[in-house]
Amino acid sequence: MNALVYVVIGIHVICSFGLIIFVLLHSGKGTGLSSMLGGAMPTTGSGTGIIEKNLDRITIAFAAGYALSALILVMTYRAA
C-alpha cells in the first residue's frame, strides 16, 4: 500500500468518529444539545436554532468527507 491509502484511511476514521459524535448531538423531540444550550436563543422561521443549523452543517461536512474517502478507498485500495 502506498502513502495515499494510509492518509485516506486516517481521514476515513476521523470522519466516521466525527459523524457518530455529531449525529448523537442532534436533538430529537425537544432533547439534545440544541435545546439544552439554545433554549433562550431566538429561532428562525423554520423553527430551528442557530446551534442546530451549525450541527447540521458540521454533520453534513463529516458525511461528505466520509463518502468521499470511501470512494477514494474503493478506487485506490488493493487487498494483498
C-alpha positions, 0 to 999 in steps of 0.5 A: 500500500502506498502513502495515499491509502494510509492518509485516506484511511486516517481521514476515513476514521476521523470522519466516521468518529466525527459523524457518530459524535455529531449525529448523537448531538442532534436533538430529537423531540425537544432533547439534545444539545440544541435545546439544552444550550439554545433554549433562550436563543431566538429561532428562525422561521423554520423553527430551528436554532442557530446551534442546530443549523451549525450541527447540521452543517458540521454533520453534513461536512463529516458525511461528505468527507466520509463518502468521499474517502470511501470512494477514494478507498474503493478506487485506490485500495488493493487487498494483498 
